[in-house]
Amino acid sequence: VEYFGASKGLWISTKVLKVNEDGTYDLACKPRVLSGNMRKTSQKEAAVDVKGPVFNVGDSVEYFGASQGRWIPAKVLSVTASG
């Protein structure tokens, strides 16, 4: 799976170690994670080595607002050379 690390603003590849009674998950990178902060990585996605920008100006995207605890719609205004 991948875990969204709000402090870094990145999806982090990790493993589920345990499903807790309260419905949270213990991951290799962090305990007691809610399912909304995780996503399954498809084998196709995991095998792709992305080169160049991942997003283009004008793309509709979402970002996880840690302070609000939810995904927020946004639009890409600019793209750096590293994507």
Backbone as a chain_set.jsonl record, in Angstrom:
{"seq": "VEYFGASKGLWISTKVLKVNEDGTYDLACKPRVLSGNMRKTSQKEAAVDVKGPVFNVGDSVEYFGASQGRWIPAKVLSVTASG", "coords": {"N": [[0.84, -1.184, 0.0], [0.218, 2.362, -0.169], [0.92, 5.149, 1.854], [-0.323, 8.289, 2.819], [1.751, 10.704, 3.744], [1.219, 13.343, 5.553], [2.838, 15.315, 6.709], [5.029, 15.413, 5.036], [3.801, 15.616, 2.649], [3.608, 13.63, 0.722], [3.051, 10.487, -1.01], [3.843, 7.431, 0.456], [5.472, 4.408, -0.005], [4.689, 1.403, 1.62], [4.079, -1.247, 4.044], [1.281, -3.121, 5.272], [1.094, -4.064, 8.559], [-0.623, -4.851, 10.554], [-4.118, -5.112, 11.32], [-6.071, -3.144, 13.285], [-8.363, -3.371, 16.115], [-9.927, -1.084, 16.292], [-10.306, -0.321, 13.712], [-8.223, 0.976, 12.486], [-4.946, 0.882, 10.927], [-1.804, -0.666, 11.419], [1.098, 0.331, 10.024], [4.226, -0.272, 8.328], [5.582, 2.083, 8.426], [4.175, 3.715, 10.18], [2.039, 3.659, 13.051], [-1.487, 2.943, 13.675], [-3.083, 4.071, 11.469], [-5.588, 5.699, 9.587], [-7.879, 4.389, 7.159], [-8.467, 6.187, 5.117], [-6.134, 7.539, 4.612], [-4.608, 5.904, 3.137], [-3.746, 4.024, 0.198], [-4.194, 1.517, -2.276], [-1.561, 0.247, -4.174], [-1.318, -0.28, -7.532], [0.088, -2.968, -9.453], [0.903, -2.185, -11.952], [1.205, 0.629, -11.673], [3.271, 0.638, -9.784], [5.36, -0.369, -11.234], [5.982, 1.508, -13.126], [8.269, 3.91, -14.222], [8.353, 7.129, -13.839], [9.103, 9.797, -15.939], [9.869, 13.215, -16.343], [7.399, 15.894, -16.071], [4.71, 15.211, -13.854], [2.299, 16.411, -13.581], [0.344, 18.838, -15.351], [0.049, 22.32, -16.174], [-3.031, 23.686, -15.286], [-4.281, 21.272, -14.773], [-6.751, 19.542, -12.905], [-6.589, 18.731, -9.546], [-6.194, 17.108, -6.323], [-5.333, 17.858, -2.977], [-4.099, 16.759, 0.195], [-5.236, 18.281, 2.953], [-3.788, 18.575, 5.867], [-4.379, 19.965, 8.226], [-7.107, 20.305, 8.017], [-7.889, 17.757, 7.673], [-8.808, 16.481, 5.342], [-9.333, 15.834, 1.77], [-8.717, 18.345, -0.612], [-10.006, 20.117, -3.325], [-8.06, 21.359, -6.071], [-6.109, 23.338, -8.421], [-3.52, 23.013, -10.793], [-1.138, 25.46, -10.985], [1.449, 26.045, -11.781], [4.405, 24.316, -12.94], [7.342, 22.725, -11.861], [10.709, 21.944, -13.01], [11.277, 19.436, -11.973], [8.855, 18.298, -11.795]], "CA": [[0.0, 0.0, 0.0], [0.887, 3.641, -0.009], [0.399, 5.963, 2.951], [-0.096, 9.71, 2.565], [2.433, 11.368, 4.852], [0.809, 14.751, 5.484], [3.937, 16.215, 7.07], [5.905, 15.535, 3.87], [2.974, 15.854, 1.478], [3.947, 12.613, -0.272], [2.63, 9.105, -0.829], [4.993, 6.636, 0.876], [5.27, 2.969, -0.14], [4.854, 0.745, 2.91], [3.356, -2.51, 4.195], [0.366, -3.256, 6.401], [1.578, -5.051, 9.516], [-1.694, -5.301, 11.442], [-5.395, -4.404, 11.326], [-6.43, -2.957, 14.686], [-9.778, -3.52, 16.443], [-10.625, 0.185, 16.09], [-10.418, -0.067, 12.28], [-7.0, 1.579, 11.967], [-3.937, -0.06, 10.45], [-0.403, -0.436, 11.754], [1.925, 0.222, 8.83], [5.656, -0.353, 8.615], [6.093, 3.444, 8.65], [3.408, 4.467, 11.177], [0.927, 2.904, 13.638], [-2.847, 3.487, 13.807], [-3.396, 4.91, 10.316], [-6.944, 5.555, 9.063], [-7.884, 3.899, 5.776], [-8.518, 7.32, 4.201], [-4.771, 8.008, 4.346], [-3.905, 4.815, 2.466], [-4.291, 3.579, -1.08], [-3.552, 0.329, -2.821], [-0.726, 0.524, -5.333], [-1.44, -1.336, -8.537], [1.393, -3.437, -9.927], [1.259, -1.363, -13.099], [1.737, 1.897, -11.166], [4.523, 0.403, -9.085], [6.398, -0.707, -12.196], [6.229, 2.635, -14.02], [9.274, 4.89, -13.822], [7.871, 8.356, -14.454], [10.108, 10.797, -16.316], [9.233, 14.462, -16.72], [6.33, 16.363, -15.196], [3.576, 14.339, -13.59], [1.133, 17.263, -13.722], [0.439, 19.938, -16.306], [-0.672, 23.527, -15.783], [-4.458, 23.599, -15.558], [-4.837, 20.004, -14.306], [-7.492, 19.513, -11.644], [-5.955, 17.791, -8.621], [-6.591, 17.234, -4.929], [-4.249, 17.713, -2.023], [-4.603, 16.436, 1.515], [-5.026, 19.347, 3.931], [-3.628, 17.915, 7.168], [-5.056, 20.715, 9.287], [-8.543, 20.093, 7.854], [-8.114, 16.318, 7.676], [-9.589, 16.054, 4.185], [-8.829, 16.163, 0.442], [-9.206, 19.645, -1.046], [-9.819, 20.318, -4.77], [-7.111, 22.419, -6.426], [-5.732, 23.379, -9.83], [-2.084, 23.228, -10.954], [-0.867, 26.79, -11.531], [2.756, 26.016, -12.418], [5.114, 23.042, -12.796], [8.794, 22.874, -11.832], [11.416, 20.997, -13.866], [11.24, 18.104, -11.37], [7.465, 17.821, -11.806]], "C": [[0.876, 1.234, 0.0], [0.159, 4.419, 1.074], [0.687, 7.419, 2.627], [0.487, 10.345, 3.816], [2.169, 12.864, 4.772], [1.958, 15.698, 5.8], [4.897, 16.428, 5.901], [5.121, 15.827, 2.599], [3.208, 14.862, 0.358], [3.27, 11.289, 0.037], [3.881, 8.276, -0.577], [4.647, 5.157, 0.714], [5.573, 2.299, 1.186], [4.087, -0.569, 2.916], [2.428, -2.443, 5.393], [0.889, -4.374, 7.292], [0.441, -5.66, 10.325], [-2.945, -4.462, 11.217], [-5.846, -4.34, 12.784], [-7.946, -3.065, 14.888], [-10.57, -2.245, 16.203], [-10.747, 0.57, 14.612], [-9.222, 0.633, 11.673], [-6.025, 0.481, 11.578], [-2.576, 0.323, 10.995], [0.394, -0.689, 10.485], [3.387, 0.129, 9.237], [6.221, 1.026, 8.952], [5.368, 4.204, 9.755], [2.286, 3.594, 11.729], [-0.397, 3.675, 13.549], [-3.224, 4.488, 12.719], [-4.833, 4.637, 9.879], [-6.891, 5.145, 7.597], [-7.92, 5.038, 4.756], [-7.162, 7.9, 3.86], [-3.928, 6.943, 3.659], [-4.542, 4.576, 1.106], [-3.513, 2.359, -1.533], [-2.762, 0.741, -4.053], [-0.895, -0.616, -6.316], [-0.046, -1.734, -8.992], [1.855, -2.607, -11.118], [1.847, -0.032, -12.655], [3.104, 1.718, -10.533], [5.671, 0.161, -10.054], [6.78, 0.46, -13.102], [7.274, 3.565, -13.416], [8.937, 6.185, -14.545], [9.036, 9.304, -14.716], [9.37, 12.059, -16.732], [8.101, 14.819, -15.778], [5.2, 15.354, -15.061], [2.292, 15.117, -13.829], [1.408, 18.348, -14.762], [-0.349, 21.127, -15.773], [-2.129, 23.383, -16.212], [-5.1, 22.303, -15.107], [-5.618, 20.213, -13.011], [-6.898, 18.411, -10.788], [-6.613, 17.928, -7.252], [-5.337, 17.153, -4.084], [-4.858, 17.458, -0.652], [-4.229, 17.554, 2.464], [-4.983, 18.749, 5.322], [-4.377, 18.645, 8.269], [-6.567, 20.541, 9.218], [-8.907, 18.612, 7.836], [-8.939, 15.823, 6.506], [-8.877, 16.446, 2.891], [-9.498, 17.436, -0.042], [-8.956, 19.794, -2.551], [-8.878, 21.494, -5.036], [-6.843, 22.359, -7.926], [-4.244, 23.688, -9.899], [-1.878, 24.57, -11.653], [0.484, 26.866, -12.241], [3.411, 24.668, -12.127], [6.61, 23.32, -12.819], [9.432, 21.831, -12.755], [11.365, 19.582, -13.308], [9.826, 17.551, -11.282], [6.684, 18.344, -10.668]], "O": [[2.096, 1.163, 0.147], [-1.064, 4.352, 1.191], [1.794, 7.761, 2.21], [-0.203, 10.502, 4.823], [2.823, 13.572, 4.007], [2.043, 16.777, 5.215], [5.509, 17.49, 5.781], [5.695, 16.234, 1.589], [3.036, 15.19, -0.816], [2.951, 10.996, 1.189], [4.866, 8.397, -1.305], [3.632, 4.702, 1.241], [6.593, 2.586, 1.811], [3.51, -0.959, 1.9], [2.733, -1.802, 6.399], [1.101, -5.497, 6.833], [0.508, -6.819, 10.735], [-2.862, -3.262, 10.957], [-5.984, -5.373, 13.439], [-8.717, -2.875, 13.948], [-11.77, -2.311, 15.937], [-11.233, 1.655, 14.291], [-9.197, 0.867, 10.465], [-6.247, -0.696, 11.862], [-2.228, 1.503, 11.031], [0.37, -1.791, 9.937], [3.735, 0.426, 10.38], [7.214, 1.137, 9.671], [5.869, 5.224, 10.229], [1.644, 2.864, 10.974], [-0.414, 4.893, 13.371], [-3.633, 5.612, 13.012], [-5.253, 3.482, 9.807], [-5.963, 5.514, 6.877], [-7.446, 4.864, 3.634], [-7.045, 8.678, 2.913], [-2.703, 7.048, 3.596], [-5.714, 4.881, 0.887], [-2.335, 2.193, -1.217], [-3.255, 1.506, -4.882], [-0.649, -1.776, -5.985], [0.889, -0.937, -8.926], [3.048, -2.353, -11.28], [2.869, 0.402, -13.187], [3.995, 2.546, -10.721], [6.825, 0.45, -9.738], [7.806, 0.4, -13.779], [7.179, 3.956, -12.253], [9.209, 6.319, -15.739], [9.846, 9.577, -13.831], [8.345, 11.978, -17.409], [7.869, 14.121, -14.792], [4.789, 14.726, -16.037], [1.29, 14.533, -14.242], [2.555, 18.718, -15.011], [-1.301, 20.958, -15.01], [-2.423, 23.008, -17.347], [-6.326, 22.211, -15.055], [-5.197, 20.967, -12.133], [-6.724, 17.284, -11.252], [-7.488, 18.771, -7.058], [-4.386, 16.456, -4.437], [-5.98, 17.878, -0.367], [-3.051, 17.761, 2.755], [-6.027, 18.446, 5.9], [-4.95, 18.009, 9.154], [-7.245, 20.618, 10.242], [-10.077, 18.249, 7.965], [-9.689, 14.856, 6.641], [-7.957, 17.263, 2.892], [-10.711, 17.595, 0.099], [-7.826, 19.619, -3.009], [-8.897, 22.494, -4.318], [-7.295, 21.443, -8.612], [-3.752, 24.532, -9.15], [-2.372, 24.793, -12.759], [0.656, 27.644, -13.18], [3.026, 23.967, -11.19], [7.099, 24.053, -13.679], [8.744, 20.927, -13.228], [11.404, 18.619, -14.074], [9.616, 16.459, -10.754], [5.5, 18.034, -10.537]]}, "num_chains": 1, "name": "protein.A"}
